[in-house]
Amino acid sequence: MSKDQSREDEGAAGPGRLPSLRLLAGFEAAARLGSVSRAAEALHLSQSAVSHQIQQLEAFVGQPLFQRVGRGIELTFAGQMLQQSVRRALDTLRRGLDRIAVYTDPGLVVLVGPAFVLHGWLQGRLERLRAVHPDIVPLLSTDEEPGQADEIDVDIVIGRQPLAMAGWEDAAWLREDWRFVAAPALAEQLAALSAERHPQQARLICLEKTRMPEAAEAALQALLPRFGIAAVYDAPQLALDAALRGHGIACLPSLALEEALADGRLCELAGYPRQPGAQWWLSRPRDTLRSEAMANLFDWLRAEGGAGR
């Protein structure tokens, strides 16, 4: 047996047992490339070493994973099923290894919040953050309803309610409102018409009812019989994109709209009253600050929120 061949006995599969990553990597390469020799080249091993890995894995699962076809190989049904799981697992592992490299930066701060808040409110302010805190490296992660911060490595959470968890500090942050908006060309057309004629020019871009506060949903429902629906979305960012494309009138949270309204890509419609929305909160660990950068970002978010009220 050559040096690069396996010397361990994998045994058979059993409750809680997993084959070694080495065996799975050899199997995945052979399955992907359709050849033991090409897999060996890709893994910088001998052909006999990869063949032995596959044999060990087949012994572990108790059934053949490949069958010979001419000079090549193809997966059995069991092999196809295993390939799907192994590919997903290896992809997840590779992504995880890539991500942990950034954790060596002392300025890294993991911030979790809804995508539309991070995109519509925070993204446009990141240059201001860098100007006052060039050492902070925000790692932005989207979660529409963050609530398990104790189970993952999170520094700051943006949510519609306080986490109210032991060891965490909650601070009231921004209160949003919901606004009726349209793309500039459509808004200009509507401004030239009486309100009664608006339904002739546009339909409504809707969010699912569960995504809207009661007041905004009621205001939208009151308009539906006259306007009709252009489309229904389950996320504010999708509805925002539709509004930016001129697909109709949308009622969206101010935190999603701020940058688009500021740079003129959307216009708020006159005569369509704003509706009250959620009180947003910032949360962070009280006594386990990972770094000074975390405290600085928390304070900066609070100050920016106050400035944006």
C-alpha positions as CSV (number, residue, x, y, z in Angstrom):
1,M,0.0,0.0,0.0
2,S,1.4,3.4,-0.9
3,K,2.0,6.2,1.6
4,D,-1.0,8.2,0.3
5,Q,-3.4,5.2,0.7
6,S,-5.6,4.9,3.7
7,R,-4.3,2.9,6.7
8,E,-7.4,3.2,8.9
9,D,-10.3,0.7,9.0
10,E,-13.5,2.7,8.5
11,G,-15.6,-0.3,9.6
12,A,-19.3,-0.2,8.9
13,A,-21.9,2.4,9.2
14,G,-23.8,2.5,12.5
15,P,-25.9,4.9,14.7
16,G,-24.1,8.2,15.0
17,R,-21.1,7.1,13.0
18,L,-19.7,9.1,10.0
19,P,-17.0,8.2,7.5
20,S,-13.9,10.3,7.4
21,L,-13.8,13.4,5.4
22,R,-10.9,11.9,3.4
23,L,-13.1,9.1,2.1
24,L,-16.0,11.5,1.3
25,A,-13.6,13.8,-0.6
26,G,-12.3,11.0,-2.7
27,F,-15.9,9.8,-3.4
28,E,-17.1,13.3,-4.3
29,A,-14.2,13.9,-6.7
30,A,-14.7,10.6,-8.5
31,A,-18.5,11.2,-8.7
32,R,-18.1,14.7,-10.0
33,L,-15.4,13.9,-12.6
34,G,-16.7,10.4,-13.6
35,S,-13.3,8.9,-13.3
36,V,-11.1,7.5,-10.6
37,S,-7.9,8.6,-12.4
38,R,-9.1,12.2,-12.9
39,A,-10.2,12.3,-9.3
40,A,-6.7,11.1,-8.3
41,E,-5.1,13.9,-10.4
42,A,-7.4,16.5,-8.8
43,L,-6.6,15.3,-5.3
44,H,-2.9,14.8,-6.0
45,L,-3.2,11.1,-5.0
46,S,-2.4,7.9,-6.8
47,Q,-5.3,6.1,-8.6
48,S,-5.0,3.1,-6.3
49,A,-5.4,5.4,-3.2
50,V,-8.6,6.9,-4.5
51,S,-9.9,3.4,-5.5
52,H,-9.1,2.2,-2.0
53,Q,-11.0,5.2,-0.5
54,I,-14.1,4.4,-2.5
55,Q,-13.9,0.7,-1.5
56,Q,-13.7,1.7,2.2
57,L,-16.6,4.0,1.8
58,E,-18.7,1.3,0.1
59,A,-17.8,-1.1,2.9
60,F,-18.9,1.6,5.4
61,V,-22.3,2.1,3.7
62,G,-22.7,-1.5,2.9
63,Q,-23.5,-1.2,-0.8
64,P,-21.8,-0.3,-4.1
65,L,-21.7,3.4,-5.0
66,F,-20.3,3.1,-8.5
67,Q,-20.6,0.7,-11.4
68,R,-18.2,0.4,-14.3
69,V,-19.4,1.6,-17.7
70,G,-16.8,0.9,-20.4
71,R,-13.6,2.5,-19.2
72,G,-15.4,4.9,-16.9
73,I,-17.7,4.7,-13.9
74,E,-21.1,6.0,-13.1
75,L,-23.0,6.3,-9.8
76,T,-25.5,3.7,-8.6
77,F,-28.8,5.0,-7.2
78,A,-27.3,4.9,-3.7
79,G,-24.2,6.8,-5.0
80,Q,-26.4,9.5,-6.5
81,M,-28.2,10.0,-3.2
82,L,-25.0,10.1,-1.3
83,Q,-23.4,12.5,-3.8
84,Q,-26.1,15.1,-3.2
85,S,-25.6,15.1,0.5
86,V,-21.8,15.0,0.3
87,R,-21.7,17.9,-2.2
88,R,-23.9,20.1,0.0
89,A,-21.8,19.2,3.1
90,L,-18.5,19.9,1.5
91,D,-19.8,23.2,0.0
92,T,-21.0,24.3,3.5
93,L,-17.6,23.4,5.0
94,R,-15.7,25.3,2.3
95,R,-17.9,28.4,2.8
96,G,-17.4,28.1,6.6
97,L,-13.6,27.9,6.2
98,D,-13.7,30.9,3.9
99,R,-15.7,33.0,6.3
100,I,-13.7,32.4,9.5
101,A,-10.7,34.1,7.9
102,V,-12.4,37.5,8.5
103,Y,-12.8,36.8,12.2
104,T,-9.1,37.5,12.7
105,D,-9.8,41.2,12.2
106,P,-10.2,42.9,15.7
107,G,-12.6,45.4,14.1
108,L,-15.1,42.8,13.0
109,V,-18.6,43.3,14.3
110,V,-21.4,40.9,13.4
111,L,-24.7,42.8,12.9
112,V,-27.9,40.9,12.3
113,G,-31.1,42.4,11.0
114,P,-33.8,42.4,8.3
115,A,-32.5,42.7,4.7
116,F,-34.6,45.7,3.9
117,V,-33.2,47.6,7.0
118,L,-29.6,46.8,6.2
119,H,-30.1,47.6,2.5
120,G,-32.4,50.6,2.7
121,W,-31.1,52.4,5.8
122,L,-27.6,51.1,6.7
123,Q,-25.9,50.7,3.3
124,G,-26.2,54.3,2.4
125,R,-24.6,55.3,5.7
126,L,-21.6,53.0,5.6
127,E,-19.3,55.7,4.2
128,R,-20.2,57.9,7.2
129,L,-19.4,55.0,9.5
130,R,-16.0,54.5,7.8
131,A,-15.3,58.2,8.2
132,V,-15.6,58.2,12.0
133,H,-14.7,54.5,12.7
134,P,-12.3,53.3,9.9
135,D,-11.4,50.3,12.1
136,I,-14.9,48.8,12.2
137,V,-15.5,45.9,9.8
138,P,-19.2,45.2,9.8
139,L,-20.3,41.7,8.9
140,L,-23.9,42.1,7.9
141,S,-26.2,39.1,8.2
142,T,-29.9,39.1,7.2
143,D,-32.6,37.7,9.5
144,E,-36.2,39.0,9.3
145,E,-37.0,37.9,12.9
146,P,-33.8,37.6,14.8
147,G,-34.4,36.0,18.1
148,Q,-31.7,33.3,18.7
149,A,-28.7,35.5,19.3
150,D,-27.6,33.4,22.2
151,E,-27.1,30.4,19.8
152,I,-24.9,32.1,17.2
153,D,-21.9,34.5,17.3
154,V,-23.7,37.8,17.1
155,D,-22.6,41.2,18.4
156,I,-25.6,43.5,17.6
157,V,-29.2,42.6,16.6
158,I,-31.7,44.9,14.9
159,G,-35.3,43.8,15.6
160,R,-38.9,44.8,15.9
161,Q,-38.9,44.0,19.6
162,P,-36.3,43.8,22.4
163,L,-34.6,40.4,22.7
164,A,-35.3,40.5,26.5
165,M,-32.7,37.8,27.1
166,A,-30.4,37.4,30.1
167,G,-27.1,39.1,29.6
168,W,-28.3,41.3,26.8
169,E,-29.0,45.0,26.7
170,D,-31.9,46.4,24.6
171,A,-32.3,50.0,23.5
172,A,-35.2,51.6,21.7
173,W,-34.0,52.8,18.3
174,L,-36.0,54.0,15.3
175,R,-39.8,54.2,14.8
176,E,-40.7,53.6,11.2
177,D,-43.7,54.8,9.2
178,W,-45.1,53.4,6.0
179,R,-45.3,55.5,2.9
180,F,-46.9,55.3,-0.5
181,V,-44.3,55.7,-3.2
182,A,-43.8,55.3,-6.9
183,A,-41.0,55.7,-9.5
184,P,-40.5,59.3,-10.6
185,A,-42.1,58.9,-14.1
186,L,-45.2,57.3,-12.6
187,A,-45.3,59.8,-9.7
188,E,-45.2,62.7,-12.2
189,Q,-48.1,61.2,-14.2
190,L,-50.2,60.8,-11.0
191,A,-49.4,64.3,-9.9
192,A,-51.0,65.7,-13.1
193,L,-54.3,63.8,-12.4
194,S,-56.9,64.1,-9.7
195,A,-56.9,61.4,-7.1
196,E,-60.0,59.8,-8.5
197,R,-58.2,59.2,-11.8
198,H,-55.1,57.5,-10.3
199,P,-56.5,54.0,-10.6
200,Q,-56.6,54.6,-14.4
201,Q,-52.8,55.0,-14.3
202,A,-51.5,52.5,-11.8
203,R,-52.1,49.4,-9.8
204,L,-50.9,48.5,-6.3
205,I,-47.7,46.6,-5.5
206,C,-48.7,44.6,-2.4
207,L,-46.9,42.9,0.5
208,E,-48.5,39.9,2.1
209,K,-50.7,40.9,5.0
210,T,-48.5,39.4,7.6
211,R,-45.6,41.6,6.5
212,M,-47.5,44.9,7.1
213,P,-48.6,46.6,10.3
214,E,-52.3,46.9,10.8
215,A,-52.7,50.6,9.9
216,A,-50.7,50.2,6.6
217,E,-52.5,47.1,5.6
218,A,-55.9,48.7,6.3
219,A,-54.9,51.7,4.1
220,L,-53.8,49.5,1.3
221,Q,-57.0,47.3,1.5
222,A,-59.1,50.5,1.2
223,L,-57.5,51.2,-2.1
224,L,-57.6,47.7,-3.6
225,P,-61.2,47.8,-4.9
226,R,-60.4,50.8,-7.1
227,F,-56.8,50.1,-8.1
228,G,-56.4,46.4,-8.3
229,I,-53.1,44.5,-7.7
230,A,-50.0,44.6,-9.9
231,A,-48.2,41.9,-7.8
232,V,-47.9,40.5,-4.3
233,Y,-44.6,39.9,-2.6
234,D,-43.5,38.3,0.7
235,A,-40.5,40.7,1.3
236,P,-40.2,44.5,1.4
237,Q,-37.1,44.4,-0.8
238,L,-38.9,42.6,-3.6
239,A,-41.8,45.1,-3.5
240,L,-39.2,47.9,-3.4
241,D,-37.6,46.6,-6.5
242,A,-41.0,46.5,-8.3
243,A,-41.7,50.1,-7.3
244,L,-38.2,51.2,-8.6
245,R,-39.0,49.5,-11.9
246,G,-42.3,51.5,-12.2
247,H,-44.6,48.6,-11.8
248,G,-47.1,50.5,-9.7
249,I,-47.7,52.2,-6.3
250,A,-46.2,50.6,-3.2
251,C,-46.7,51.1,0.5
252,L,-43.4,50.4,2.2
253,P,-41.5,51.0,5.5
254,S,-39.5,54.2,5.7
255,L,-36.4,52.2,6.7
256,A,-36.5,50.4,3.3
257,L,-37.1,53.7,1.4
258,E,-34.7,56.2,2.8
259,E,-31.9,55.9,0.3
260,A,-34.2,55.6,-2.7
261,L,-36.2,58.7,-1.7
262,A,-33.0,60.6,-0.9
263,D,-31.5,60.1,-4.3
264,G,-34.7,60.5,-6.3
265,R,-35.2,57.0,-7.5
266,L,-38.6,57.0,-5.8
267,C,-41.1,59.7,-4.9
268,E,-43.5,59.8,-2.0
269,L,-47.0,60.4,-3.3
270,A,-48.9,63.5,-2.1
271,G,-52.4,62.8,-0.8
272,Y,-51.5,59.3,0.5
273,P,-51.1,59.6,4.3
274,R,-48.2,58.0,6.0
275,Q,-49.1,55.1,8.3
276,P,-47.5,54.2,11.7
277,G,-45.1,51.3,11.8
278,A,-42.9,49.4,14.2
279,Q,-40.6,50.6,17.0
280,W,-37.2,49.1,16.2
281,W,-34.7,48.0,18.8
282,L,-31.0,47.5,19.1
283,S,-29.7,44.7,21.2
284,R,-26.1,43.6,22.3
285,P,-24.5,41.5,25.0
286,R,-24.3,43.5,28.2
287,D,-21.1,42.2,29.7
288,T,-19.3,40.3,27.0
289,L,-18.3,42.9,24.5
290,R,-16.0,41.2,22.0
291,S,-14.2,44.4,21.2
292,E,-14.2,48.1,21.4
293,A,-15.4,48.2,17.8
294,M,-18.6,46.5,18.9
295,A,-19.4,49.2,21.5
296,N,-18.5,51.9,19.0
297,L,-20.8,50.5,16.3
298,F,-23.7,50.2,18.8
299,D,-23.3,53.8,19.9
300,W,-22.9,55.0,16.3
301,L,-26.2,53.2,15.3
302,R,-28.0,54.8,18.2
303,A,-26.7,58.3,17.2
304,E,-27.5,57.8,13.5
305,G,-31.0,56.6,14.5
306,G,-31.5,59.8,16.6
307,A,-30.3,61.9,13.7
308,G,-32.7,60.2,11.3
309,R,-35.9,60.6,13.4
